[in-house]
Amino acid sequence: MTHRRLPSWLTVRLGQGENYSHVRRVLFKRGLHTVCSSARCPNLGECWSSGTATFMIMGDVCTRNCRFCAVQHGDPSDIDPDETVKIVEAVKHLKLSYVVITSVTRDDLPDGGAENFANAIRALKHYNSSIQVEVLIPDFQGDTNALARVLETDPDVLNHNIETVPRLYSVARPQADYKRSLQILKQASCKLGFKRTKSGLMLGMGERRDELVAVMADLLESGVGRLTLGQYLQPTHNHLEIERFLPPSEFRELGQIARKLGFAYVASGPLVRSSYHAADMDAADNLNS
């Protein structure tokens, strides 16, 4: 393997300050997991320093083994029965008005963990009906009834990442299915609407421009109105290698293409991630770099 030095535009902010320490204490005290730390998100320092985090429910061990993802895989442990209560407590202490919840993929559960998402949404809305909740869900193995249980709780935004182009699925996420993911998004859009359905891709894994534009068209046809585009970063030497680093100018160009195609909201930049500045998606132009 060839180790590639990160370009200057991928310099990240380290965590510091009282907000960062407060977020860390709140999460640690309750034993809560975040995708920020489990997925080695480059924006952890910035987000925690601004007083926010993305909660990851149902533990920190995934039943799948996607070659781009830093989350550990294996046999998950039992789910904490008090997890939802702890999340509400954390949201209260962090004074969050916009909450993003994701999870590991739990193919070992009959409903893929759909009821856990639904419980979290209901609990947050019960605590404060004005809180906006965005969920980033797995594909539930295509179980439409499982997805319906989540949609019945009326999340403000439902996100399911398409991740990459179809040609690279066998390499990057062999246990997933491109068409199945599109069906998940289409079902969500039929229930929630175009502007409340979201997806994202990681770039730099070897996709071609024409393939990327074709995926954008498929997402639009499936009713997705929100799109995130960010640079793939290899978590360890055991993960899929980076083919290339896209410069900020190319991300701007791709963002413009996405808008012209018809997406309502687009965030496109090297450090953009699914939940990065999620509350500011309506003003996504400010996120492009």
N, C-alpha and C positions, 0 to 999 in steps of 0.2 A: 504494500500500500504506500502511496505517495502522500505525505502530509502537506496540505496546502495552507499557506498563510492567509489569514483573513484580510480582505481589503480594508482600507481606512474607513469606508462608509458603514462597516459593520461593527464599529466601536460601540460598546454599550456602557450604560451608566451603572456604576456599582451602587448597591444598596447602602443607604446611610440616613441618618437623621432620626428624629423621634417617631415620625410616622412609620418608618421601616421597622423600628424596634417594636412599636405598638402592634403592628400587624403580625409580626413574628410571634410575639407573646400570646396574642389572642388565639392564633392557630395552634401553637404548641400546647397551650394549656388544655385545649379541647381535643387534642389528638386528631385534628382535621388535616386532610390531604389537599394539596393544590396541584393543578396542572403546571403551575409556575415552577415548582421545584421538581416534581416527578418527571416532567417532560424537558427539564433543563431549558426553560424558556429564556431567551436572551434579554427579555424585558422585565425579568423578575425585580431587579433593583429599582427600575423606574416605577413600576406599578406599586410595589410595596412601599416605596418612598412617598408615593402620592396617596397612600392609604387604602389601596384596593388589592384584591386578589381574586383568582378564579378557583372556585371550590371544585374538588374532584371527589365524587361520591362512590360508595361501594368498594372502598379500599384503594390500594395502590398497586395491585397485581392484576395484569390483563391476561385474558385467556387466549389472546391472539399474539402473533409475533411479527408485526409489521417491521420491515427492515429500515424504516426511516425514523421510528419512534423510540424515545429514550425510556419510556415507561417500562418497568420490569414486567416480564411475562412468566407465567407458570400456573400453579394451582392457587386460586384466591382463597383467602380466609373468610370466615363468617362475617356478615355485615353487622356493624355496630347498630344495635336497635335504637340507640339514642342519637344517631348521626344527624337526623333532621333537626332535632331540638338543639343540638350543638351548633348547627349552621345558623339557625335563627338567632341564637345567642351571639354568635360571632358577627352577624350582620348588624345586630343592635349595637354592639360595642364599637364596630367600625363605622357606624352611622352611614351605611350604604343605602343609596336610593336606586341603584341599578346593580343587580346581582347576576353573575354568570355562573352557571353550574354545568359541569361536564362529568364524565365518568370514565373509568376503564371499561373495556368491553367485557361483559359477563355472559358469555355463551353457555355457561354452566347453569344459569337460572332459567326457569321455564318461560319467563316473559322478557328475558334479557336485561332485567332491571328496570323495566318501564314504570312499574308501580313505585319504585324508589324516587324516580324523577317526579312522578305525579304527586307523591307525598311532600316532597320538598317544595314544589311550586305552591301547593295548597297551604302549607304551613307558613310560607313567606307572605302570601297574600292575606292570610288570616292575621298575621302579626301586623302588617301594614298594607292595606289595599292599594296604596299609591306606589308601592315598590314595583319597579319593572324587573321582570325576570326573563333572562335569555338562557336557553338550554342548548348545549352542544351534545347531541345524542349519537350513539352508535347506530348500526343499521338494524338491530334487533333481529338479525338473520331474515329480514324481510317480513316479519310477523306484523301484518297490518292491524291486528287487534291490539298488539302491544303498543304500537305507535298511537293508535286511537286513544288509549288510556292517557297518554301524555297530552295529546291535543285537546282532550276534554277539559283539562285544567286551564286552558287558554293562556299559554305562555306568551309573553309579549313578542318574543322572537324565537324561532326554532331554527337551529343551525345543524347541518350535517355536512361534514366536509367531503367533497369528492376527491380531494388530495392530489391527484395527478391524472394524466391522460390514460385512456384505456390500454394502450400498448404497454405501459409500464406497471400495470396492476400485478402481473405475475411475478415481477421482480420486487416491487415496493410493498404491496399489500396482498399477498396471494390468497388470504382467507376472506377477502372482500370481493364484491362483484359490482362492476360499474353500473350496469343497468338496474341492479337492485337499489343502489344508492340513489339513482335518479327517481325511482319509484317512491322511495321514502320522501324525497323532496317534493314530488308532485302531490302526494297525499297531504303533506303539510301545507302546501300552498293552497290546495282546494279548501282547506279548513280555515287557515289563518289569513290567506291573501298574499299577493306578490311582495309587498313591502315588508312583510314580517317573516319571510323565509330566506334563509341565508346559507351560503356555502363558501368554501375556500380551497385554494390550491397552493402547494409549495412548488417553487420553480428552481431549476438548476439541477434536476435529476436526469436530464437527457431528453426532455420533451422538445418537440419542434414547434415553431410559431403556428403553423397551420393546424397542428393537433390541439394547441391551446385554444385557438379561436373556435375550433369545432366543439370543444368542451363548453366554452362560454355559450355557444348557440344551444347546446343540449340543456344547459342549466336554465336558460331563458325559456325554452320550450316546456320545461318542467315547472315553470312558475317561480323561479328563484329571482328575487329582486335585489338581494344584497350579496356582494362578492368581495372576498379578501384575497389578495395575492401577495405572497411573501417569499423570501429566499429560504430554501432548504439548507439547514446546517447539520452536518454529520455529527451525531452525539458522541460516538466512540468509533474506534477502528473496526469494530465488528458490524457496524451499520453500513448502509448503502453509501457509496462514495459520491461526493459532489462532482458533477460533470463540469459546471461552470458557475461563476458568480455573475449575476446580472447587475449591471451598474444602475444607479438611481434613475438615470435618464431613460433606460429601457422600461423600468417599472412605471415611470410617468407615461410613457408611450402606450404601454399595455392598459393602464388605467383609462386613458383616453379612448382606446379601442373599445373597452368594455362599456363605457358610457354611451358611445355612439351606437353600439349594438342594442342598448336599451335597458341596462341595469339602472335601478333607481339610486342605489348607493354603492360606491366602490372605494375600497381602501387598498392602495397598491404601493408597496415600498419594501425594501430589503428586510426591515425588521417588523413588518406587519405580521400579526398572527391573528388567529380566529377571534380571540377575545380582547385583543389589544385596543384600548380606547373604544370598547364596544358601545358604551353609552353615548359616544360622540359620532356614531355611524352616520347620523343624519347630516353631519357636517364633514363627511369623509374627505373632502378636498383638502382639509387641513392636515390630513395624515399622510398625504403623498409626499415622498421625498425623492 
